[in-house]
Amino acid sequence: MRKMEAPNVKTDIPGPKSQAIIKEARKYLVTTTRFDYIVIAKMENDLIWDIDGNVFIDLAAGIAVANVGHRNPEIINAVKAQLEKYTHAGPHDWFDELQLEYARKLVKYVPGNFDKKVFFGNSGTESVEAAIKVARWNKKRPLILAFYGAFHGRTMGSLSLTASKTAHRRYLLPYFLSIHAPYSYCYRCPFNLDPSNCNAACADFIEDWIFEKLAPPEDVAAIIMEPIQGEGGYIVPHPLFVEKVAKIAKKYDILLIIDEVQTGFARTGKMFAIEHFNATQDIMTTAKSIAGGFPLGATIIRADLDFGYQGAHSSTFGGNAVSLAAANATLDYIVKHKLWERAAKLGGEALKLLNELKEETEILGDVRGKGLFIGLEFVKNKDTKEYAVKERDKITELAYKRGLVVLPAGKSALRIAPPLTITEEHFNRALEILADIIREVDRKKA
Ligand SMILES: Cc1ncc(COP(=O)(O)O)c(C=O)c1O
């Protein structure tokens, strides 16, 4: 095979053809797409081509979707085979063997020493909606407790739990009954404590303040938590925080929903990120990378929490046969190649390098992550920790111009979440380019 030179940027970014499409698309498509840098023409494993012929190394994986790489041949073959049989079995009304085969396989990898059942939807937000319903149905309690910085989706139920940016919530009241507690964000501790001796006091806030003054635990059906926050800024919590939250849930007979939509399927160096912590969920929400680039969501619940009547909850396309065939092949691929080990190895090496860069520069304030789920937070000044939003945006722009696809997160962070199948050569090259850009922006600022 011809060796591909990557990245390879030959035009301005966006290139002339991309510019024309972006201009037209802004006229016809509702304003959702965030970046005007590229118009995608083709994707293969860890590379993205735009319609101007530029080649980019992908450090975003379509927001942690392409864990097994873009258009992984094993997934494509499974999809092609399924297309020859049927595409829509109508999982709301009829069974097909694929649903059973995949559910049976999936639950084996979901932590928790109990029987489990699976609900299939089409997306992360649908997984969360199903989790909310299961929790309320079982507990007959109205409230769900979520965390500041959380992202659980944008439909009205999940949006009520999302608290990563007020912009997402503006003008959309009323939300359903939810309350928010501080997340363990040690770099910017909401209580100004030192993580080396804080004993995860942020978790105590739930019991000492929320349950005392605001919401009786008897009214709380579930606590929903990302094991590592994603959109909120790729924030790894204090390990004791997760443990304490799980203990509080148990103590008050509240269900613990762990949202693995972004962190799941080997991305953080374990099959699921909750395995990094001393905690187990009752309900897990998944989506994004589950089906190698095809739309699917799965909510995995403790079997005893099942609704127990037919037709209780559903979605026409949830558990679509083509997506399930893709998910089946994706899980096989992850397990066969132990992708969690690859994520841990490449991520560990990257963290070391990026931590060295943090020492060298003023703007790189915090480097954090697990596996290939790495956040870089930029600050104007390491003492004041003033958010360096413009600098982060400049780094993002330069990254695209030099052939890297990256995504921001939080207020002034950047995420590094490439396909777990990225070649070492491409990953090292991408990190070199990114480090040069960060040094350059750091120098300009100084
Ligand atoms: C943790 C988490 N939960 C839920 C969602 C919503 O997923 P979707 O965009 O598929 O609805 C996201 C999306 O980014 C997410 O990161």
PDBQT file of the ligand as one rigid body, heavy atoms in Angstrom, charges set to zero:
ROOT
HETATM    1  C1  LIG A 501     -21.773  11.856  28.611  1.00  0.00    +0.000 C 
HETATM    2  C2  LIG A 501     -22.763  12.120  27.517  1.00  0.00    +0.000 A 
HETATM    3  N1  LIG A 501     -24.037  11.760  27.682  1.00  0.00    +0.000 NA
HETATM    4  C3  LIG A 501     -24.967  11.965  26.726  1.00  0.00    +0.000 A 
HETATM    5  C4  LIG A 501     -24.627  12.595  25.542  1.00  0.00    +0.000 A 
HETATM    6  C5  LIG A 501     -25.674  12.809  24.486  1.00  0.00    +0.000 C 
HETATM    7  O1  LIG A 501     -25.401  11.962  23.412  1.00  0.00    +0.000 OA
HETATM    8  P1  LIG A 501     -26.078  12.231  21.987  1.00  0.00    +0.000 P 
HETATM    9  O2  LIG A 501     -25.410  13.406  21.402  1.00  0.00    +0.000 OA
HETATM   10  O3  LIG A 501     -25.816  10.957  21.224  1.00  0.00    +0.000 OA
HETATM   11  O4  LIG A 501     -27.538  12.438  22.222  1.00  0.00    +0.000 OA
HETATM   12  C6  LIG A 501     -23.297  12.993  25.331  1.00  0.00    +0.000 A 
HETATM   13  C7  LIG A 501     -22.921  13.680  24.081  1.00  0.00    +0.000 C 
HETATM   14  O5  LIG A 501     -21.904  14.289  23.945  1.00  0.00    +0.000 OA
HETATM   15  C8  LIG A 501     -22.341  12.756  26.338  1.00  0.00    +0.000 A 
HETATM   16  O6  LIG A 501     -21.074  13.130  26.189  1.00  0.00    +0.000 OA
ENDROOT
TORSDOF 0
